[in-house]
Amino acid sequence: MKILIAHMTSECNEHISHTVDLDEFLLLYGNDCINAMHIQDVFEAENIEIIPSIYASLHPNGMIKREAYEFIADKILETIKANLKEIDGIYLQLHGASGIVDLEGVSGEHALILRIRRLVGEYMPIAVVMDPHGNLTKTFADNVNIVRCYRESPHSDQIATERLVAEKLVHLLKHRRGMHPILRKLPIMVGGERSVSAKEPVRTINQLMDEAEKDSRVFSCSYHVGYIRHDDDKLGAAVVVIPNTEKDIEYCSKIADKISHYAWNHRMEFKFSGNFAEPVEAVAQAIKYCESNKEEKGTVVITDSGDNCGAGGYGQNTIMLQELLNGDLKKHRILIAGINDKYAHEYLANKKIGENVKFELGINEDEFSKPVKIQGTLLSIGDAVYGLTHEHVVGKNYTVRLSDKPIDIIVLDHNIQYGNMGQFEKAGLHFHDYDVVVVKMGYLDTYLIPETAYHIMALSDGPTNQRTENISFKKIARPMWPIDDFDELYYL
């Protein structure tokens, strides 16, 4: 047997001005594509030949230019066409949160699935693994056979889920039968910071799905939180239950309803977890923690949630920098990682380590990116790196040490989210040299959690505003919670 594989992932935020070209994607082909998808041994153990198409990964960013999307989609479709008489199934890794400029329907994944199904016909098995922060519709579910997202947020089970979906596709290929996901589209629309899997209600939702999957009648369950950073009629959460056989449809429909009603009845529990505060108070609490724990050598992290580069923020806001400059830092060493300003980046590119620098930081595009006068020395020059498992170096970064405050700032020309120790090391810095580190993030990412003594999320304004109620939407279904206050669950 032969399986065609492809990967296309992105989170697109319409609230930033930048639009994405093809050269901003990490593009891999052939064996590089196979290795990046973590499923080679799953298929090869069953003597299934892998036909790779393309691995196209974009760090969360702005909306994607139509020609960039079409290049990726065409590559996938062309590979399918070239191998249509040989392949037995298709395995896809799709995020579910892409937004394409001038594409009818906005979502690249939804358009792609329809084109693939038209090409391969009604019955070829298609399996899709998704990020929970992606949007699903009945049309999407009706055109695939297997769809499942990661359970955990942060996504500690991403690779495990990619492999599990591959295993489920193998099972379907070896035991062919009709398989059609049951989808319940819910009028719940919250961001990732209000749906962390270690907290309620997602913790219990995951437990309900784990319990349901112990029954052989249930082939797969998943809860899709959805994505809210661009306006689209596909927004909203979703429950997916896949019956093992057609005889199991009635039972699995009841399971889908049970999970849906639990999510709805516990919707008030979708709230920020851990420590959170307005920016000025977040700074004060971070410094207070440092003062109270001077004997410990832990690092405090403030996440700048309104400019979250993990949700398509462009990393250019200077709100937290201004708050730190105005705050009483008690001589605690601070790192801001980082601020995206191509003009400041160009200026620093002509400087040497140790040289005095004087410039404005902040592109002044809006009220959130107001310029701040900077004076200090160039502390280090390093590599700006996207990614965790697939390192993607996108240029240089420059760290400036201020002359009048105990603050270092990483200056970038990309929207880098600093979420693991390797990225700090590539920047020429050591995370634990600092008492407080500010990152462009919402909830604390997987690899920062064990390194962090105390975390507080700053509820800053910007392109990733965490208060769904304050974001303007025109295309979504209404009523939609929490924008609207209503009691009766209905399915979209």
C-alpha positions, 0 to 999 in steps of 0.5 A: 500500500501507499500513503500520500502525506502533506503538511500545511500549518499556519495561524493567521491574524487579520489584526496585523498589517503584515501579509505573508509571502511564500518565502516566510514558510519553512518548505521541505520536500522528499525525505525532509518532509517525511522526517518532519512529520514524525510518522515514518516508522508508523507506516513503514512498520506496516510495509506502507510506502510513503509518498511525500508532497510538501511540508509547509509550516508558517509561524503564526503570522498575518493573512497569507497572500493568495499566490503563496497559498496556491503554490502550496495547495497546487503542490499537494494537488499535483502530487496527488494527481501524479500518484492517483492510480497508486495511492491508497489513502491520504494523511494530512497535518493541517492547522485549521486557522489559516486565512488567505487574502481574497480567497472565498471562504477565507480558510485555506484548509477548508478549500483544500479539503474540498479540492482533494475530495473532488480529485480523489472521489468519494471513497478514498480514505483521508485522515487529518490531524489538526491543532485544537486552535483551528476551526471545523465545519460539517462540510470539512468533516463530511469530506474526510474520514478521520479528523482529530486534534491534540488534546493538550494546550500547551500542545505537549501531545502534538507528536503523539497525536500525529502518530495516533492519527497515522495509526488510525489511518493504517487501521482503516486501510487494513479494515476498510469500511464506511467511516464518517465523523459526527460533528457538533458545532458549538456556539462557544468562541474563546481563545487558547488562554481560556481553554488550557487543558490542565484546567476546567472545563477542558480537563473534564472534557478530555476525561470524557473523551478518554472514557468514551474511547474505551468503548470499541464503538468509538474510533476517535473523539476530539474537542476543537476549541477553534481560532478567533484571530480572523473573522470567518463564518467557520468560527466556534468550537466543535466536538468530533466523534467518529463511529467505528462502524456504521452500526455505531452511529447512533451510539456515537451521536449520543456521545457527541451530544453528551460532550457538547452539553457538558462543554455548554453547561460548563462554559462559564469555566472557560476563563483565564487560569493562573496569574493574570493582571493589567500590564502595570499590575503585572509588572508590580506583581513580578517585581514583588515576587522577586523581592519576596524570593531573593534567596531563590534563583528562579526566573519570573516570566511575564507574558505579553498576551495582547501581542502573542506571537503564538497567535499571530501577533507581530511582536511589535508592541511596546506596551510592556517596555513602557510599563517597565520603564515607568516601574520601580524595578528594584534593580532586578535584571529584566529581559524583553524577548523581544520587539519586532522593529525592522528599522531599529534592526537595520540600525543595529545591523551596522553596530558592533558588540559593545558599541553605544547605540541610540535609536527609537524602538517601536514602529508607530503603526498604532497606539500599541507600537508607540516609539520609545527612545533607547540609549545603551550598548549593543550586548550581543548578536545572535540568530533569530529562530522559529520553531521547536522540533524543526529549527528555522533560522530567519536572520539575526537578532540584536540585544541592547542593554539600556544605560539607565535601567536594568533592562535588556531588549532583543530587537528583531525583524520577525515576530519570534516567540521565545518559548524554549531555552535553545532560542535564548541560547541562539540569541547569545543569552542565558534565560536564567541570568535574568530575574524577569523575562517578558515574552510575546505569549499568552499561556505559558508554553510547554518548554518554559513551564519547568524553567519558570519560578512564577508566571503572570499573564499581562492582559495587554491590548493588541492584535491578540486581545484576550477578551473575546467580547471586545473583538469585532466580528461580522461573519460569525453565527449569532448568538455566540457565547461569550459575545452574547448571553443566552442559555439554550445550546444550539448546534451551528 
